[in-house]
Amino acid sequence: MLTIKNMKIEVVKDKLQSVVSRASRLATKHPSLPILSNLLLIAKRGTLTVRATNLDMGVEYTIPVRVERDGAATAPAAVFASFVSNLVGVKNVVVELKEGKLFVATAGASAHIHSSSTDEFPTIPKAEHISFTLDPKTLLKGLRAVQYAGALGNLKPELSSVYLYQDGEALVFAATDSFRLAEERIPLKKAASAFAPVLVPLKNVTEFIRILEEEHDEIRVFIGNGQFSIEGTGLLATSRLTEGSFPDYRQIIPSAFAAEAVALKEDVVSALRLTALFSDRFNQLHLSLDPKKKAFEVSAKSGGLGESAALIPAALSGEAVQSNFNHRYIMDCLPAISGDSVSFRFSGENKPLLVSGVGNTSFRYLVMPMNR
């Protein structure tokens, strides 16, 4: 760690605003560690590194700057980010540490912001045992496809996580709250070193998704020492891993089905939106499939509002079945299905429903029935 010196840099305003605003998302108020509401700025060898951490996850962004004097300083994230973002019509910003305060100046505005000791700022560990490279959109797709299915809260940390493991030449992502399960399999274009399955906390997965949305160049993934890290051009993000064992979910996925309905995704979405208006306080809707009558119907009933039913045009096969499901659970999975058509496979009446795309086996989603 660099000690506090009278650091001085000149930086392009838009680049500074970008990294400061992104890093500030992790800065947080902490009653016993007030330093966590700050950003750490490190100027060295023609670069500025902006660091933030909440102890559960940390990020570093590095950009090129003109460094007049090496050094390090901290600044309250909210104030620093807001001041920089509100500098309008300027190209460059000078940032300098003067007598314990961070002087931020342009041609038309300036501020002196209190700076705390850099010695109090936590380091950000980096996983180092296993690493592999991949397109950031690959990791983004896997996390997005399953993260909504995890459990909220911390009663069962292993269920409030995304389960990531390697299966041959594929990365597999899974999440469950015990009422539904989402799984996404993504083939790796490049061979990856074998690694043991890991659990990434859901709250950090949300931040990884935001980070990956902004990345375009290839990234490296590191796993080890209880940490999960991604490294890109001017980026390092690290999350602690959840301790625990993920359920052996593969044994509960049905291998045989009593009936199937294949429909256009837009027809399903339209029918769900219409009937969900009349669902009860448990978000319950009724799915009914009858191949002989060529009918695939979704309906809902609320004692206080009324009832509604909609037929979904579909190709049907198997026997007649009907079951109740949480409409939110079904709607949640549809964005993860990339194709135009969706398959609903019923394992039986009042038994789990398997939802997937048609002609694409990379994603599957299991929903438990509501037997009320």
C-alpha positions in Angstrom: 0.0 0.0 0.0 1.2 3.5 -0.9 1.3 5.8 2.1 -0.5 9.1 1.8 1.6 11.5 -0.3 0.7 14.6 -2.0 -0.5 12.7 -5.1 -1.4 14.7 -8.1 -2.9 13.5 -11.4 -4.7 14.9 -14.4 -7.4 12.6 -15.8 -10.1 12.7 -18.5 -13.3 13.5 -16.8 -15.5 11.0 -18.5 -13.1 8.1 -17.7 -12.9 9.2 -14.0 -16.7 9.5 -13.8 -17.1 6.0 -15.3 -14.8 4.2 -12.9 -15.8 6.2 -9.8 -19.5 5.7 -10.4 -19.0 1.9 -11.0 -16.8 1.4 -7.9 -19.1 3.5 -5.7 -21.9 0.8 -6.0 -19.9 -1.3 -3.5 -19.1 1.4 -1.0 -21.3 1.0 2.0 -21.8 2.5 5.5 -20.4 0.2 8.2 -20.8 1.2 11.9 -17.4 -0.2 13.0 -15.5 0.4 9.7 -16.5 3.9 8.4 -13.6 3.6 5.8 -15.9 1.3 3.8 -18.0 4.2 2.6 -14.8 5.6 0.9 -13.0 4.9 -2.3 -9.3 4.2 -2.4 -7.4 6.1 -5.1 -3.9 4.9 -6.0 -1.8 6.9 -8.5 1.2 5.1 -9.8 3.2 4.7 -13.1 0.8 6.5 -15.3 -2.4 4.9 -14.0 -5.1 5.5 -11.4 -6.7 2.6 -9.6 -10.0 3.1 -7.9 -10.9 0.5 -5.3 -14.1 -0.2 -3.3 -15.1 -3.0 -1.0 -17.9 -4.0 1.4 -15.7 -6.9 2.8 -18.0 -9.4 1.0 -17.0 -8.3 -2.4 -14.4 -5.9 -3.8 -13.6 -4.2 -7.1 -10.7 -2.3 -8.7 -10.8 -0.3 -11.8 -7.6 1.0 -13.4 -7.4 3.8 -16.1 -4.5 5.7 -17.7 -3.9 9.2 -16.3 -1.1 11.7 -16.3 0.6 11.2 -12.9 2.6 14.2 -11.7 3.2 12.7 -8.3 2.6 9.1 -7.2 0.5 8.6 -4.1 -2.7 7.3 -2.6 -5.8 8.8 -0.9 -9.3 8.0 0.1 -12.5 10.0 -0.6 -16.2 9.5 0.5 -17.7 7.6 -2.4 -21.1 9.3 -2.6 -19.7 12.9 -2.5 -16.8 12.2 -4.8 -18.9 10.4 -7.4 -21.6 13.0 -7.3 -19.2 15.9 -7.6 -17.4 14.4 -10.6 -20.7 13.4 -12.4 -22.0 17.0 -12.0 -18.9 18.5 -13.7 -20.5 19.5 -17.0 -18.7 20.6 -20.2 -15.1 19.9 -19.0 -12.6 17.5 -20.5 -10.0 17.0 -17.8 -9.9 17.0 -14.0 -7.0 17.6 -11.7 -7.0 15.5 -8.5 -4.5 16.4 -5.8 -4.0 15.6 -2.2 -3.3 18.7 -0.1 -2.9 18.7 3.6 -5.2 15.7 4.2 -7.8 16.8 1.7 -8.5 15.8 -1.8 -8.5 18.8 -4.1 -10.6 18.2 -7.2 -10.5 21.0 -9.8 -11.5 21.9 -13.3 -11.4 25.3 -15.1 -14.7 26.3 -13.6 -15.2 24.4 -10.3 -13.3 22.9 -7.5 -13.8 21.1 -4.2 -11.8 20.1 -1.1 -12.9 16.7 0.1 -11.9 15.1 3.4 -9.5 12.2 3.0 -8.9 9.4 5.6 -5.8 7.4 6.1 -5.2 4.8 3.4 -3.8 2.4 6.0 -7.3 1.6 7.2 -8.6 0.5 3.8 -8.9 -3.3 3.4 -7.0 -5.2 0.7 -9.0 -7.1 -1.9 -7.9 -10.7 -2.2 -7.7 -12.5 -5.5 -8.4 -16.1 -6.1 -5.4 -17.7 -7.7 -5.6 -21.5 -7.8 -7.7 -22.2 -10.9 -8.0 -19.8 -13.9 -9.5 -19.9 -17.3 -10.5 -17.3 -20.0 -13.9 -16.7 -21.6 -16.1 -14.1 -23.2 -17.7 -12.0 -20.6 -21.1 -12.5 -22.3 -20.8 -16.2 -21.6 -20.5 -15.7 -17.9 -23.2 -13.0 -18.0 -25.6 -15.3 -19.8 -25.1 -18.1 -17.3 -25.6 -15.9 -14.2 -28.6 -14.1 -15.7 -30.3 -17.4 -16.6 -30.5 -18.7 -13.0 -29.9 -16.0 -10.4 -33.6 -15.1 -10.0 -34.3 -18.6 -8.8 -32.2 -18.4 -5.7 -33.5 -17.9 -2.2 -33.8 -14.5 -0.7 -32.4 -14.0 2.8 -29.6 -15.8 4.7 -31.4 -18.7 6.4 -29.8 -21.2 4.0 -26.8 -19.5 2.5 -26.2 -22.4 0.0 -29.7 -21.6 -1.5 -29.0 -17.9 -1.6 -26.2 -18.6 -4.0 -25.5 -19.5 -7.6 -24.0 -23.0 -7.9 -21.2 -23.1 -10.6 -19.5 -26.3 -11.7 -17.8 -27.9 -14.6 -19.3 -30.8 -16.5 -17.0 -32.0 -19.2 -16.5 -29.1 -21.6 -19.4 -27.1 -20.2 -19.9 -24.6 -17.4 -23.1 -25.3 -15.5 -25.0 -22.6 -13.5 -27.8 -23.5 -11.1 -29.9 -21.9 -8.5 -32.9 -22.9 -6.4 -35.1 -21.7 -3.5 -36.5 -25.2 -3.1 -39.8 -24.2 -4.9 -38.2 -23.8 -8.4 -34.8 -24.6 -9.9 -33.0 -23.0 -12.9 -30.1 -24.6 -14.7 -28.0 -23.2 -17.6 -25.3 -25.2 -19.4 -22.8 -23.2 -21.6 -20.2 -24.9 -23.7 -16.7 -23.6 -23.2 -14.9 -22.5 -26.4 -11.6 -22.8 -24.6 -10.5 -25.6 -22.3 -10.7 -24.7 -18.6 -8.7 -26.1 -15.8 -10.8 -28.5 -13.6 -12.2 -26.9 -10.5 -14.4 -28.0 -7.6 -18.0 -26.7 -7.6 -18.4 -23.3 -6.0 -21.3 -21.2 -4.5 -21.3 -17.5 -5.4 -23.6 -15.4 -3.1 -26.6 -14.0 -4.9 -26.1 -10.5 -3.7 -22.7 -10.5 -5.3 -24.0 -12.2 -8.5 -26.2 -9.1 -9.0 -23.1 -6.9 -9.0 -21.1 -9.3 -11.2 -24.0 -9.0 -13.7 -23.7 -5.2 -13.7 -20.0 -5.4 -14.2 -20.1 -8.0 -17.0 -22.7 -5.9 -18.9 -20.0 -3.2 -19.2 -17.2 -5.6 -20.3 -16.4 -6.4 -23.9 -12.9 -7.9 -23.9 -12.1 -11.4 -22.8 -11.9 -12.0 -19.1 -10.1 -14.4 -16.8 -11.9 -16.3 -14.1 -10.0 -17.3 -10.9 -11.3 -19.7 -8.3 -9.5 -20.6 -5.1 -8.9 -19.6 -1.4 -12.6 -19.2 -0.8 -12.8 -16.5 -3.5 -14.2 -16.1 -7.0 -12.5 -13.4 -9.1 -12.8 -12.0 -12.6 -10.1 -10.0 -14.2 -10.4 -7.9 -17.4 -8.8 -4.9 -19.0 -8.5 -2.5 -16.1 -10.8 -4.6 -13.9 -10.6 -6.9 -10.9 -13.7 -8.0 -9.1 -13.6 -10.5 -6.2 -16.3 -12.2 -4.2 -16.1 -14.5 -1.2 -17.6 -17.9 -1.8 -20.5 -19.4 0.2 -19.6 -22.3 2.4 -21.9 -25.3 2.3 -23.3 -28.0 0.0 -25.7 -27.4 -2.8 -28.6 -29.9 -3.1 -28.0 -32.8 -5.6 -30.8 -31.4 -7.8 -30.2 -33.6 -10.8 -31.9 -36.5 -9.0 -35.2 -34.6 -8.7 -35.5 -33.7 -12.4 -38.1 -36.0 -14.0 -36.9 -38.3 -16.7 -40.4 -39.3 -17.9 -43.4 -37.0 -18.7 -47.1 -37.5 -18.9 -47.8 -34.6 -21.3 -46.2 -31.8 -23.2 -47.4 -28.4 -24.6 -45.2 -26.5 -27.1 -46.3 -22.8 -27.6 -44.9 -19.5 -28.8 -43.3 -17.6 -25.9 -45.1 -14.4 -26.8 -48.5 -16.3 -26.5 -47.5 -17.6 -23.1 -46.4 -14.2 -21.9 -49.7 -12.6 -23.1 -51.9 -15.3 -21.4 -49.9 -15.1 -18.1 -50.3 -11.3 -18.0 -54.0 -11.5 -18.5 -54.7 -14.2 -16.0 -52.2 -13.0 -13.4 -54.4 -10.0 -12.8 -56.8 -12.3 -11.1 -54.4 -14.5 -9.1 -54.9 -14.9 -5.4 -52.5 -13.7 -2.7 -50.4 -16.8 -3.3 -49.9 -15.8 -7.0 -51.7 -19.1 -7.9 -52.8 -19.9 -11.4 -54.2 -23.1 -12.9 -52.7 -24.8 -15.9 -54.9 -27.3 -17.8 -53.8 -29.4 -20.7 -56.1 -31.8 -22.7 -54.7 -33.1 -26.0 -58.0 -34.7 -27.0 -59.8 -31.4 -26.8 -56.7 -29.6 -28.2 -56.9 -27.2 -25.3 -54.1 -25.6 -23.2 -55.6 -23.2 -20.8 -54.3 -21.0 -18.0 -56.8 -19.5 -15.5 -56.8 -17.7 -12.2 -59.4 -16.8 -9.6 -59.4 -14.3 -6.8 -62.2 -14.0 -4.2 -61.9 -10.2 -4.2 -61.4 -9.5 -7.8 -63.0 -12.2 -10.0 -61.6 -14.7 -12.4 -60.0 -15.0 -15.9 -59.0 -17.7 -18.3 -57.1 -17.8 -21.6 -56.4 -20.5 -24.2 -52.8 -20.7 -25.4 -52.3 -22.0 -29.0 -50.0 -25.0 -28.6 -49.0 -28.4 -30.0 -50.1 -30.9 -27.4 -49.2 -34.5 -26.7 -49.7 -37.1 -23.9 -52.6 -37.3 -21.4 -54.9 -34.7 -19.8 -53.3 -33.1 -16.8 -53.9 -30.0 -14.6 -52.0 -28.4 -11.8 -51.6 -25.1 -9.9 -48.4 -23.1 -10.1 -47.1 -19.7 -8.9 -47.4 -17.5 -12.0 -44.4 -15.4 -11.0 -42.2 -18.5 -11.1 -43.2 -19.3 -14.6 -42.9 -15.8 -15.9 -39.4 -15.4 -14.3 -37.9 -18.1 -16.4 -39.1 -17.0 -19.9 -36.4 -14.3 -20.5 -33.8 -17.0 -20.1 -35.3 -19.0 -23.1 -33.6 -17.6 -26.2 -35.9 -19.2 -28.8 -39.4 -18.3 -29.9 -41.0 -21.4 -28.6 -41.2 -22.8 -25.1 -42.0 -26.4 -24.0 -44.0 -27.2 -20.9 -43.5 -30.9 -19.9 -45.8 -32.2 -17.1 -44.6 -35.1 -15.1 -48.2 -35.7 -13.9 -51.1 -34.1 -12.1 -49.9 -32.0 -9.2 -46.3 -32.9 -10.0 -43.3 -30.8 -11.0 -43.4 -29.0 -14.4 -40.3 -28.7 -16.5 -40.0 -25.6 -18.7 -37.3 -25.3 -21.5 -36.7 -23.9 -25.0 -37.5 -25.9 -28.1 -34.4 -27.3 -29.9 -32.1 -25.9 -27.2 -31.3 -28.1 -24.2 -28.9 -25.6 -22.6 -31.6 -24.2 -20.2 -34.1 -26.0 -18.1 -36.4 -24.9 -15.3 -38.3 -27.0 -12.8 -41.3 -25.6 -10.9 -43.0 -27.3 -8.0 -46.8 -27.4 -8.0 -49.0 -25.5 -5.5 -51.2 -28.1 -3.9 -53.6 -25.8 -2.1 
